[in-house]
């Protein structure tokens, strides 16, 4: 059976944890930071996990996720 190609754009955005959850970096921390509070920016720095429905779709894009 042939290997499945990885969507490289998705591989750069998502990483799979040891337990199988899909981790990603939150959006909104690149520019226009002056109007955002320090608390909001601090929360945006933390990685988040995708919901189970979205994670299922992401795992199809990154079949051999590390």
ZAZA-788504 format. One record per residue: residue in three letters; residue number from 1; x negated, y negated, z negated of N, C-alpha, C, O in turn. Coordinates in pm, whole numbers, plus 50000, padded with zeros to 5 digits. Example, Ala and Ser with C-alpha at 12.3 -4.5 7.8 and 13.67 -1.06 7.14 Angstrom:
BEGIN
<kolvex><rest>ALA</rest><nr>1</nr><n_X>48681</n_X><n_Y>50569</n_Y><n_Z>49220</n_Z><ca_X>48770</ca_X><ca_Y>50450</ca_Y><ca_Z>49220</ca_Z><c_X>48680</c_X><c_Y>50330</c_Y><c_Z>49220</c_Z><o_X>48576</o_X><o_Y>50332</o_Y><o_Z>49154</o_Z></kolvex>
<kolvex><rest>SER</rest><nr>2</nr><n_X>48715</n_X><n_Y>50225</n_Y><n_Z>49292</n_Z><ca_X>48633</ca_X><ca_Y>50106</ca_Y><ca_Z>49286</ca_Z><c_X>48710</c_X><c_Y>49997</c_Y><c_Z>49213</c_Z><o_X>48659</o_X><o_Y>49886</o_Y><o_Z>49196</o_Z></kolvex>
END
This chain:
BEGIN
<kolvex><rest>UNK</rest><nr>1</nr><n_X>49916</n_X><n_Y>50119</n_Y><n_Z>50000</n_Z><ca_X>50000</ca_X><ca_Y>50000</ca_Y><ca_Z>50000</ca_Z><c_X>49911</c_X><c_Y>49875</c_Y><c_Z>50000</c_Z><o_X>49816</o_X><o_Y>49868</o_Y><o_Z>49922</o_Z></kolvex>
<kolvex><rest>UNK</rest><nr>2</nr><n_X>49940</n_X><n_Y>49775</n_Y><n_Z>50086</n_Z><ca_X>49855</ca_X><ca_Y>49657</ca_Y><ca_Z>50094</ca_Z><c_X>49869</c_X><c_Y>49567</c_Y><c_Z>49971</c_Z><o_X>49971</o_X><o_Y>49568</o_Y><o_Z>49902</o_Z></kolvex>
<kolvex><rest>UNK</rest><nr>3</nr><n_X>49765</n_X><n_Y>49490</n_Y><n_Z>49948</n_Z><ca_X>49768</ca_X><ca_Y>49395</ca_Y><ca_Z>49837</ca_Z><c_X>49861</c_X><c_Y>49280</c_Y><c_Z>49873</c_Z><o_X>49885</o_X><o_Y>49252</o_Y><o_Z>49990</o_Z></kolvex>
<kolvex><rest>UNK</rest><nr>4</nr><n_X>49913</n_X><n_Y>49213</n_Y><n_Z>49771</n_Z><ca_X>49999</ca_X><ca_Y>49096</ca_Y><ca_Z>49790</ca_Z><c_X>49913</c_X><c_Y>48972</c_Y><c_Z>49781</c_Z><o_X>49831</o_X><o_Y>48960</o_Y><o_Z>49689</o_Z></kolvex>
<kolvex><rest>UNK</rest><nr>5</nr><n_X>49930</n_X><n_Y>48879</n_Y><n_Z>49874</n_Z><ca_X>49854</ca_X><ca_Y>48755</ca_Y><ca_Z>49870</ca_Z><c_X>49907</c_X><c_Y>48665</c_Y><c_Z>49759</c_Z><o_X>50027</o_X><o_Y>48656</o_Y><o_Z>49736</o_Z></kolvex>
<kolvex><rest>UNK</rest><nr>6</nr><n_X>49814</n_X><n_Y>48598</n_Y><n_Z>49692</n_Z><ca_X>49847</ca_X><ca_Y>48502</ca_Y><ca_Z>49587</ca_Z><c_X>49872</c_X><c_Y>48366</c_Y><c_Z>49650</c_Z><o_X>49798</o_X><o_Y>48325</o_Y><o_Z>49739</o_Z></kolvex>
<kolvex><rest>UNK</rest><nr>7</nr><n_X>49976</n_X><n_Y>48297</n_Y><n_Z>49604</n_Z><ca_X>49998</ca_X><ca_Y>48158</ca_Y><ca_Z>49647</ca_Z><c_X>49899</c_X><c_Y>48073</c_Y><c_Z>49568</c_Z><o_X>49914</o_X><o_Y>48055</o_Y><o_Z>49447</o_Z></kolvex>
<kolvex><rest>UNK</rest><nr>8</nr><n_X>49797</n_X><n_Y>48022</n_Y><n_Z>49637</n_Z><ca_X>49689</ca_X><ca_Y>47953</ca_Y><ca_Z>49568</ca_Z><c_X>49736</c_X><c_Y>47827</c_Y><c_Z>49497</c_Z><o_X>49681</o_X><o_Y>47792</o_Y><o_Z>49393</o_Z></kolvex>
<kolvex><rest>UNK</rest><nr>9</nr><n_X>49836</n_X><n_Y>47758</n_Y><n_Z>49551</n_Z><ca_X>49888</ca_X><ca_Y>47638</ca_Y><ca_Z>49485</ca_Z><c_X>49950</c_X><c_Y>47674</c_Y><c_Z>49351</c_Z><o_X>49936</o_X><o_Y>47600</o_Y><o_Z>49254</o_Z></kolvex>
<kolvex><rest>UNK</rest><nr>10</nr><n_X>50018</n_X><n_Y>47788</n_Y><n_Z>49345</n_Z><ca_X>50079</ca_X><ca_Y>47833</ca_Y><ca_Z>49219</ca_Z><c_X>49973</c_X><c_Y>47882</c_Y><c_Z>49122</c_Z><o_X>49986</o_X><o_Y>47863</o_Y><o_Z>49001</o_Z></kolvex>
<kolvex><rest>UNK</rest><nr>11</nr><n_X>49869</n_X><n_Y>47946</n_Y><n_Z>49174</n_Z><ca_X>49761</ca_X><ca_Y>47998</ca_Y><ca_Z>49089</ca_Z><c_X>49689</c_X><c_Y>47886</c_Y><c_Z>49016</c_Z><o_X>49640</o_X><o_Y>47905</o_Y><o_Z>48905</o_Z></kolvex>
<kolvex><rest>UNK</rest><nr>12</nr><n_X>49682</n_X><n_Y>47768</n_Y><n_Z>49079</n_Z><ca_X>49617</ca_X><ca_Y>47653</ca_Y><ca_Z>49016</ca_Z><c_X>49705</c_X><c_Y>47591</c_Y><c_Z>48908</c_Z><o_X>49654</o_X><o_Y>47526</o_Y><o_Z>48817</o_Z></kolvex>
<kolvex><rest>UNK</rest><nr>13</nr><n_X>49835</n_X><n_Y>47611</n_Y><n_Z>48916</n_Z><ca_X>49929</ca_X><ca_Y>47550</ca_Y><ca_Z>48821</ca_Z><c_X>49963</c_X><c_Y>47639</c_Y><c_Z>48703</c_Z><o_X>49984</o_X><o_Y>47590</o_Y><o_Z>48592</o_Z></kolvex>
<kolvex><rest>UNK</rest><nr>14</nr><n_X>49969</n_X><n_Y>47769</n_Y><n_Z>48726</n_Z><ca_X>50013</ca_X><ca_Y>47862</ca_Y><ca_Z>48622</ca_Z><c_X>49902</c_X><c_Y>47957</c_Y><c_Z>48581</c_Z><o_X>49815</o_X><o_Y>47991</o_Y><o_Z>48661</o_Z></kolvex>
<kolvex><rest>UNK</rest><nr>15</nr><n_X>49907</n_X><n_Y>47999</n_Y><n_Z>48454</n_Z><ca_X>49819</ca_X><ca_Y>48106</ca_Y><ca_Z>48409</ca_Z><c_X>49902</c_X><c_Y>48200</c_Y><c_Z>48324</c_Z><o_X>49992</o_X><o_Y>48157</o_Y><o_Z>48252</o_Z></kolvex>
<kolvex><rest>UNK</rest><nr>16</nr><n_X>49873</n_X><n_Y>48329</n_Y><n_Z>48332</n_Z><ca_X>49949</ca_X><ca_Y>48430</ca_Y><ca_Z>48261</ca_Z><c_X>49877</c_X><c_Y>48462</c_Y><c_Z>48130</c_Z><o_X>49757</o_X><o_Y>48486</o_Y><o_Z>48128</o_Z></kolvex>
<kolvex><rest>UNK</rest><nr>17</nr><n_X>49952</n_X><n_Y>48461</n_Y><n_Z>48019</n_Z><ca_X>49895</ca_X><ca_Y>48493</ca_Y><ca_Z>47889</ca_Z><c_X>49885</c_X><c_Y>48644</c_Y><c_Z>47873</c_Z><o_X>49935</o_X><o_Y>48719</o_Y><o_Z>47957</o_Z></kolvex>
<kolvex><rest>UNK</rest><nr>18</nr><n_X>49823</n_X><n_Y>48688</n_Y><n_Z>47767</n_Z><ca_X>49807</ca_X><ca_Y>48830</ca_Y><ca_Z>47740</ca_Z><c_X>49939</c_X><c_Y>48901</c_Y><c_Z>47721</c_Z><o_X>49952</o_X><o_Y>49018</o_Y><o_Z>47757</o_Z></kolvex>
<kolvex><rest>UNK</rest><nr>19</nr><n_X>50036</n_X><n_Y>48830</n_Y><n_Z>47664</n_Z><ca_X>50167</ca_X><ca_Y>48891</ca_Y><ca_Z>47640</ca_Z><c_X>50259</c_X><c_Y>48883</c_Y><c_Z>47761</c_Z><o_X>50371</o_X><o_Y>48932</o_Y><o_Z>47757</o_Z></kolvex>
<kolvex><rest>UNK</rest><nr>20</nr><n_X>50211</n_X><n_Y>48819</n_Y><n_Z>47870</n_Z><ca_X>50289</ca_X><ca_Y>48813</ca_Y><ca_Z>47994</ca_Z><c_X>50366</c_X><c_Y>48685</c_Y><c_Z>48016</c_Z><o_X>50436</o_X><o_Y>48671</o_Y><o_Z>48116</o_Z></kolvex>
<kolvex><rest>UNK</rest><nr>21</nr><n_X>50356</n_X><n_Y>48590</n_Y><n_Z>47923</n_Z><ca_X>50423</ca_X><ca_Y>48462</ca_Y><ca_Z>47941</ca_Z><c_X>50345</c_X><c_Y>48377</c_Y><c_Z>48041</c_Z><o_X>50225</o_X><o_Y>48398</o_Y><o_Z>48060</o_Z></kolvex>
<kolvex><rest>UNK</rest><nr>22</nr><n_X>50414</n_X><n_Y>48282</n_Y><n_Z>48105</n_Z><ca_X>50350</ca_X><ca_Y>48197</ca_Y><ca_Z>48204</ca_Z><c_X>50329</c_X><c_Y>48059</c_Y><c_Z>48143</c_Z><o_X>50423</o_X><o_Y>47992</o_Y><o_Z>48100</o_Z></kolvex>
<kolvex><rest>UNK</rest><nr>23</nr><n_X>50203</n_X><n_Y>48017</n_Y><n_Z>48141</n_Z><ca_X>50163</ca_X><ca_Y>47891</ca_Y><ca_Z>48079</ca_Z><c_X>50140</c_X><c_Y>47788</c_Y><c_Z>48188</c_Z><o_X>50092</o_X><o_Y>47821</o_Y><o_Z>48297</o_Z></kolvex>
<kolvex><rest>UNK</rest><nr>24</nr><n_X>50174</n_X><n_Y>47661</n_Y><n_Z>48159</n_Z><ca_X>50150</ca_X><ca_Y>47553</ca_Y><ca_Z>48255</ca_Z><c_X>50120</c_X><c_Y>47423</c_Y><c_Z>48182</c_Z><o_X>50150</o_X><o_Y>47410</o_Y><o_Z>48063</o_Z></kolvex>
<kolvex><rest>UNK</rest><nr>25</nr><n_X>50062</n_X><n_Y>47328</n_Y><n_Z>48253</n_Z><ca_X>50034</ca_X><ca_Y>47197</ca_Y><ca_Z>48196</ca_Z><c_X>50152</c_X><c_Y>47105</c_Y><c_Z>48227</c_Z><o_X>50203</o_X><o_Y>47104</o_Y><o_Z>48339</o_Z></kolvex>
<kolvex><rest>UNK</rest><nr>26</nr><n_X>50193</n_X><n_Y>47029</n_Y><n_Z>48127</n_Z><ca_X>50308</ca_X><ca_Y>46940</ca_Y><ca_Z>48145</ca_Z><c_X>50275</c_X><c_Y>46825</c_Y><c_Z>48238</c_Z><o_X>50160</o_X><o_Y>46782</o_Y><o_Z>48248</o_Z></kolvex>
<kolvex><rest>UNK</rest><nr>27</nr><n_X>50377</n_X><n_Y>46776</n_Y><n_Z>48306</n_Z><ca_X>50360</ca_X><ca_Y>46664</ca_Y><ca_Z>48398</ca_Z><c_X>50373</c_X><c_Y>46532</c_Y><c_Z>48324</c_Z><o_X>50421</o_X><o_Y>46527</o_Y><o_Z>48211</o_Z></kolvex>
<kolvex><rest>UNK</rest><nr>28</nr><n_X>50330</n_X><n_Y>46424</n_Y><n_Z>48389</n_Z><ca_X>50353</ca_X><ca_Y>46291</ca_Y><ca_Z>48336</ca_Z><c_X>50238</c_X><c_Y>46231</c_Y><c_Z>48259</c_Z><o_X>50258</o_X><o_Y>46137</o_Y><o_Z>48183</o_Z></kolvex>
<kolvex><rest>UNK</rest><nr>29</nr><n_X>50116</n_X><n_Y>46284</n_Y><n_Z>48276</n_Z><ca_X>50002</ca_X><ca_Y>46231</ca_Y><ca_Z>48200</ca_Z><c_X>49891</c_X><c_Y>46183</c_Y><c_Z>48293</c_Z><o_X>49774</o_X><o_Y>46180</o_Y><o_Z>48254</o_Z></kolvex>
<kolvex><rest>UNK</rest><nr>30</nr><n_X>49925</n_X><n_Y>46147</n_Y><n_Z>48416</n_Z><ca_X>49824</ca_X><ca_Y>46107</ca_Y><ca_Z>48514</ca_Z><c_X>49812</c_X><c_Y>45955</c_Y><c_Z>48529</c_Z><o_X>49702</o_X><o_Y>45902</o_Y><o_Z>48536</o_Z></kolvex>
<kolvex><rest>UNK</rest><nr>31</nr><n_X>49924</n_X><n_Y>45887</n_Y><n_Z>48534</n_Z><ca_X>49920</ca_X><ca_Y>45741</ca_Y><ca_Z>48551</ca_Z><c_X>50043</c_X><c_Y>45680</c_Y><c_Z>48487</c_Z><o_X>50132</o_X><o_Y>45751</o_Y><o_Z>48441</o_Z></kolvex>
<kolvex><rest>UNK</rest><nr>32</nr><n_X>50048</n_X><n_Y>45545</n_Y><n_Z>48483</n_Z><ca_X>50153</ca_X><ca_Y>45469</ca_Y><ca_Z>48415</ca_Z><c_X>50162</c_X><c_Y>45515</c_Y><c_Z>48269</c_Z><o_X>50269</o_X><o_Y>45553</o_Y><o_Z>48222</o_Z></kolvex>
<kolvex><rest>UNK</rest><nr>33</nr><n_X>50049</n_X><n_Y>45510</n_Y><n_Z>48201</n_Z><ca_X>50043</ca_X><ca_Y>45559</ca_Y><ca_Z>48063</ca_Z><c_X>50068</c_X><c_Y>45450</c_Y><c_Z>47960</c_Z><o_X>50092</o_X><o_Y>45480</o_Y><o_Z>47843</o_Z></kolvex>
<kolvex><rest>UNK</rest><nr>34</nr><n_X>50062</n_X><n_Y>45323</n_Y><n_Z>48001</n_Z><ca_X>50074</ca_X><ca_Y>45213</ca_Y><ca_Z>47904</ca_Z><c_X>50213</c_X><c_Y>45206</c_Y><c_Z>47843</c_Z><o_X>50226</o_X><o_Y>45171</o_Y><o_Z>47726</o_Z></kolvex>
<kolvex><rest>UNK</rest><nr>35</nr><n_X>50316</n_X><n_Y>45239</n_Y><n_Z>47918</n_Z><ca_X>50452</ca_X><ca_Y>45232</ca_Y><ca_Z>47864</ca_Z><c_X>50492</c_X><c_Y>45355</c_Y><c_Z>47783</c_Z><o_X>50597</o_X><o_Y>45355</o_Y><o_Z>47719</o_Z></kolvex>
<kolvex><rest>UNK</rest><nr>36</nr><n_X>50410</n_X><n_Y>45460</n_Y><n_Z>47785</n_Z><ca_X>50440</ca_X><ca_Y>45581</ca_Y><ca_Z>47710</ca_Z><c_X>50379</c_X><c_Y>45572</c_Y><c_Z>47571</c_Z><o_X>50266</o_X><o_Y>45526</o_Y><o_Z>47555</o_Z></kolvex>
<kolvex><rest>UNK</rest><nr>37</nr><n_X>50454</n_X><n_Y>45617</n_Y><n_Z>47473</n_Z><ca_X>50407</ca_X><ca_Y>45610</ca_Y><ca_Z>47334</ca_Z><c_X>50296</c_X><c_Y>45711</c_Y><c_Z>47311</c_Z><o_X>50281</o_X><o_Y>45807</o_Y><o_Z>47387</o_Z></kolvex>
<kolvex><rest>UNK</rest><nr>38</nr><n_X>50217</n_X><n_Y>45689</n_Y><n_Z>47206</n_Z><ca_X>50107</ca_X><ca_Y>45778</ca_Y><ca_Z>47172</ca_Z><c_X>50161</c_X><c_Y>45916</c_Y><c_Z>47137</c_Z><o_X>50097</o_X><o_Y>46017</o_Y><o_Z>47170</o_Z></kolvex>
<kolvex><rest>UNK</rest><nr>39</nr><n_X>50276</n_X><n_Y>45922</n_Y><n_Z>47073</n_Z><ca_X>50338</ca_X><ca_Y>46050</ca_Y><ca_Z>47036</ca_Z><c_X>50375</c_X><c_Y>46129</c_Y><c_Z>47161</c_Z><o_X>50352</o_X><o_Y>46250</o_Y><o_Z>47169</o_Z></kolvex>
<kolvex><rest>UNK</rest><nr>40</nr><n_X>50433</n_X><n_Y>46060</n_Y><n_Z>47257</n_Z><ca_X>50474</ca_X><ca_Y>46124</ca_Y><ca_Z>47383</ca_Z><c_X>50354</c_X><c_Y>46177</c_Y><c_Z>47459</c_Z><o_X>50357</o_X><o_Y>46288</o_Y><o_Z>47512</o_Z></kolvex>
<kolvex><rest>UNK</rest><nr>41</nr><n_X>50246</n_X><n_Y>46096</n_Y><n_Z>47466</n_Z><ca_X>50126</ca_X><ca_Y>46138</ca_Y><ca_Z>47537</ca_Z><c_X>50059</c_X><c_Y>46257</c_Y><c_Z>47467</c_Z><o_X>50005</o_X><o_Y>46346</o_Y><o_Z>47533</o_Z></kolvex>
<kolvex><rest>UNK</rest><nr>42</nr><n_X>50064</n_X><n_Y>46257</n_Y><n_Z>47336</n_Z><ca_X>50007</ca_X><ca_Y>46367</ca_Y><ca_Z>47257</ca_Z><c_X>50082</c_X><c_Y>46497</c_Y><c_Z>47284</c_Z><o_X>50021</o_X><o_Y>46603</o_Y><o_Z>47297</o_Z></kolvex>
<kolvex><rest>UNK</rest><nr>43</nr><n_X>50214</n_X><n_Y>46489</n_Y><n_Z>47293</n_Z><ca_X>50297</ca_X><ca_Y>46607</ca_Y><ca_Z>47322</ca_Z><c_X>50274</c_X><c_Y>46657</c_Y><c_Z>47464</c_Z><o_X>50280</o_X><o_Y>46778</o_Y><o_Z>47489</o_Z></kolvex>
<kolvex><rest>UNK</rest><nr>44</nr><n_X>50249</n_X><n_Y>46566</n_Y><n_Z>47557</n_Z><ca_X>50227</ca_X><ca_Y>46604</ca_Y><ca_Z>47697</ca_Z><c_X>50094</c_X><c_Y>46676</c_Y><c_Z>47717</c_Z><o_X>50078</o_X><o_Y>46751</o_Y><o_Z>47814</o_Z></kolvex>
<kolvex><rest>UNK</rest><nr>45</nr><n_X>49998</n_X><n_Y>46655</n_Y><n_Z>47624</n_Z><ca_X>49868</ca_X><ca_Y>46722</ca_Y><ca_Z>47634</ca_Z><c_X>49877</c_X><c_Y>46871</c_Y><c_Z>47609</c_Z><o_X>49795</o_X><o_Y>46948</o_Y><o_Z>47659</o_Z></kolvex>
<kolvex><rest>UNK</rest><nr>46</nr><n_X>49976</n_X><n_Y>46913</n_Y><n_Z>47532</n_Z><ca_X>49988</ca_X><ca_Y>47054</ca_Y><ca_Z>47496</ca_Z><c_X>50043</c_X><c_Y>47135</c_Y><c_Z>47612</c_Z><o_X>50130</o_X><o_Y>47090</o_Y><o_Z>47686</o_Z></kolvex>
<kolvex><rest>UNK</rest><nr>47</nr><n_X>49991</n_X><n_Y>47256</n_Y><n_Z>47626</n_Z><ca_X>50042</ca_X><ca_Y>47347</ca_Y><ca_Z>47730</ca_Z><c_X>50179</c_X><c_Y>47399</c_Y><c_Z>47688</c_Z><o_X>50210</o_X><o_Y>47406</o_Y><o_Z>47569</o_Z></kolvex>
<kolvex><rest>UNK</rest><nr>48</nr><n_X>50260</n_X><n_Y>47434</n_Y><n_Z>47786</n_Z><ca_X>50394</ca_X><ca_Y>47486</ca_Y><ca_Z>47759</ca_Z><c_X>50413</c_X><c_Y>47618</c_Y><c_Z>47833</c_Z><o_X>50334</o_X><o_Y>47652</o_Y><o_Z>47920</o_Z></kolvex>
<kolvex><rest>UNK</rest><nr>49</nr><n_X>50518</n_X><n_Y>47691</n_Y><n_Z>47796</n_Z><ca_X>50548</ca_X><ca_Y>47817</ca_Y><ca_Z>47864</ca_Z><c_X>50677</c_X><c_Y>47802</c_Y><c_Z>47943</c_Z><o_X>50770</o_X><o_Y>47733</o_Y><o_Z>47901</o_Z></kolvex>
<kolvex><rest>UNK</rest><nr>50</nr><n_X>50682</n_X><n_Y>47868</n_Y><n_Z>48056</n_Z><ca_X>50801</ca_X><ca_Y>47865</ca_Y><ca_Z>48141</ca_Z><c_X>50913</c_X><c_Y>47947</c_Y><c_Z>48078</c_Z><o_X>50887</o_X><o_Y>48041</o_Y><o_Z>48002</o_Z></kolvex>
<kolvex><rest>UNK</rest><nr>51</nr><n_X>51037</n_X><n_Y>47912</n_Y><n_Z>48111</n_Z><ca_X>51152</ca_X><ca_Y>47992</ca_Y><ca_Z>48067</ca_Z><c_X>51145</c_X><c_Y>48128</c_Y><c_Z>48137</c_Z><o_X>51082</o_X><o_Y>48140</o_Y><o_Z>48242</o_Z></kolvex>
<kolvex><rest>UNK</rest><nr>52</nr><n_X>51209</n_X><n_Y>48230</n_Y><n_Z>48081</n_Z><ca_X>51202</ca_X><ca_Y>48364</ca_Y><ca_Z>48142</ca_Z><c_X>51244</c_X><c_Y>48368</c_Y><c_Z>48289</c_Z><o_X>51184</o_X><o_Y>48441</o_Y><o_Z>48368</o_Z></kolvex>
<kolvex><rest>UNK</rest><nr>53</nr><n_X>51347</n_X><n_Y>48291</n_Y><n_Z>48326</n_Z><ca_X>51393</ca_X><ca_Y>48291</ca_Y><ca_Z>48465</ca_Z><c_X>51288</c_X><c_Y>48230</c_Y><c_Z>48557</c_Z><o_X>51262</o_X><o_Y>48284</o_Y><o_Z>48665</o_Z></kolvex>
<kolvex><rest>UNK</rest><nr>54</nr><n_X>51227</n_X><n_Y>48119</n_Y><n_Z>48517</n_Z><ca_X>51124</ca_X><ca_Y>48055</ca_Y><ca_Z>48597</ca_Z><c_X>50995</c_X><c_Y>48138</c_Y><c_Z>48599</c_Z><o_X>50924</o_X><o_Y>48142</o_Y><o_Z>48699</o_Z></kolvex>
<kolvex><rest>UNK</rest><nr>55</nr><n_X>50967</n_X><n_Y>48204</n_Y><n_Z>48487</n_Z><ca_X>50847</ca_X><ca_Y>48286</ca_Y><ca_Z>48477</ca_Z><c_X>50853</c_X><c_Y>48403</c_Y><c_Z>48574</c_Z><o_X>50751</o_X><o_Y>48441</o_Y><o_Z>48632</o_Z></kolvex>
<kolvex><rest>UNK</rest><nr>56</nr><n_X>50970</n_X><n_Y>48459</n_Y><n_Z>48592</n_Z><ca_X>50988</ca_X><ca_Y>48571</ca_Y><ca_Z>48685</ca_Z><c_X>50952</c_X><c_Y>48527</c_Y><c_Z>48827</c_Z><o_X>50887</o_X><o_Y>48601</o_Y><o_Z>48901</o_Z></kolvex>
<kolvex><rest>UNK</rest><nr>57</nr><n_X>50995</n_X><n_Y>48409</n_Y><n_Z>48864</n_Z><ca_X>50966</ca_X><ca_Y>48354</ca_Y><ca_Z>48997</ca_Z><c_X>50818</c_X><c_Y>48322</c_Y><c_Z>49012</c_Z><o_X>50759</o_X><o_Y>48346</o_Y><o_Z>49118</o_Z></kolvex>
<kolvex><rest>UNK</rest><nr>58</nr><n_X>50757</n_X><n_Y>48268</n_Y><n_Z>48907</n_Z><ca_X>50615</ca_X><ca_Y>48232</ca_Y><ca_Z>48912</ca_Z><c_X>50528</c_X><c_Y>48356</c_Y><c_Z>48922</c_Z><o_X>50425</o_X><o_Y>48353</o_Y><o_Z>48989</o_Z></kolvex>
<kolvex><rest>UNK</rest><nr>59</nr><n_X>50569</n_X><n_Y>48466</n_Y><n_Z>48858</n_Z><ca_X>50490</ca_X><ca_Y>48590</ca_Y><ca_Z>48863</ca_Z><c_X>50490</c_X><c_Y>48651</c_Y><c_Z>49003</c_Z><o_X>50398</o_X><o_Y>48723</o_Y><o_Z>49039</o_Z></kolvex>
<kolvex><rest>UNK</rest><nr>60</nr><n_X>50594</n_X><n_Y>48622</n_Y><n_Z>49081</n_Z><ca_X>50597</ca_X><ca_Y>48670</ca_Y><ca_Z>49220</ca_Z><c_X>50496</c_X><c_Y>48592</c_Y><c_Z>49304</c_Z><o_X>50437</o_X><o_Y>48648</o_Y><o_Z>49397</o_Z></kolvex>
<kolvex><rest>UNK</rest><nr>61</nr><n_X>50475</n_X><n_Y>48464</n_Y><n_Z>49271</n_Z><ca_X>50381</ca_X><ca_Y>48381</ca_Y><ca_Z>49344</ca_Z><c_X>50236</c_X><c_Y>48411</c_Y><c_Z>49306</c_Z><o_X>50144</o_X><o_Y>48397</o_Y><o_Z>49387</o_Z></kolvex>
<kolvex><rest>UNK</rest><nr>62</nr><n_X>50218</n_X><n_Y>48453</n_Y><n_Z>49180</n_Z><ca_X>50084</ca_X><ca_Y>48487</ca_Y><ca_Z>49129</ca_Z><c_X>50088</c_X><c_Y>48632</c_Y><c_Z>49081</c_Z><o_X>50094</o_X><o_Y>48656</o_Y><o_Z>48960</o_Z></kolvex>
<kolvex><rest>UNK</rest><nr>63</nr><n_X>50085</n_X><n_Y>48730</n_Y><n_Z>49171</n_Z><ca_X>50103</ca_X><ca_Y>48869</ca_Y><ca_Z>49131</ca_Z><c_X>49991</c_X><c_Y>48925</c_Y><c_Z>49043</c_Z><o_X>50014</o_X><o_Y>49011</o_Y><o_Z>48959</o_Z></kolvex>
<kolvex><rest>UNK</rest><nr>64</nr><n_X>49867</n_X><n_Y>48876</n_Y><n_Z>49065</n_Z><ca_X>49754</ca_X><ca_Y>48928</ca_Y><ca_Z>48987</ca_Z><c_X>49703</c_X><c_Y>48821</c_Y><c_Z>48893</c_Z><o_X>49582</o_X><o_Y>48800</o_Y><o_Z>48881</o_Z></kolvex>
<kolvex><rest>UNK</rest><nr>65</nr><n_X>49796</n_X><n_Y>48753</n_Y><n_Z>48827</n_Z><ca_X>49761</ca_X><ca_Y>48639</ca_Y><ca_Z>48742</ca_Z><c_X>49670</c_X><c_Y>48675</c_Y><c_Z>48627</c_Z><o_X>49684</o_X><o_Y>48780</o_Y><o_Z>48565</o_Z></kolvex>
<kolvex><rest>UNK</rest><nr>66</nr><n_X>49577</n_X><n_Y>48585</n_Y><n_Z>48600</n_Z><ca_X>49484</ca_X><ca_Y>48603</ca_Y><ca_Z>48489</ca_Z><c_X>49512</c_X><c_Y>48502</c_Y><c_Z>48383</c_Z><o_X>49445</o_X><o_Y>48500</o_Y><o_Z>48280</o_Z></kolvex>
END
